[in-house]
Amino acid sequence: MYLLLIFVVVLLVFSMVQNNRRRKSAAAMQTAIEPGVRVMTTSGIYGIVQDVEADSIVIEISEGVDVRFAKAAVMKVVPHLDETDDLDALDALDDVDEGDELDRPDGVDGGGAAPAEKSPDVAAPASVDGHQPGTGSVSTG
């Protein structure tokens, strides 16, 4: 009986310590948020902080598109990519020649979309009473 009580108390203390660590790291991250810092929100949107207010921030998610978020919506501060990293990525793309053969399915050329395949003829479904639609006469009256 006492062993179970001690286990519950230890679990509760451990939970409180972990929560305190999370709160401190979140507070430290929010103090690091300033204009020009690249961040990721809890919804997965990346952007550059444009303005910081008491409880909200303005993030530029695309050129000329500014969105206001609550400060608590910032999940993490993302480090900037160096210009050398960007240039290395572009050089890697330039190394692939347009004429290189890539693994493509049969019938697909590199010049665009695959040609549309003909679909097999599908028979029209019969109506509930067994007659084909459009084959019967229409009765009036």
Secondary structure, DSSP 8 states (H G I E B T S, - for coil): -HHHHHHHHHHHHHHHHHHHHHHHHHHHHHHH--TT-EEEETTS-EEEEEEE-SSEEEEEEETTEEEEEEGGGEEEEE----HHHHHHHHHHHHTS-TT------TT--TTSS--------------TTS--TTSS-----
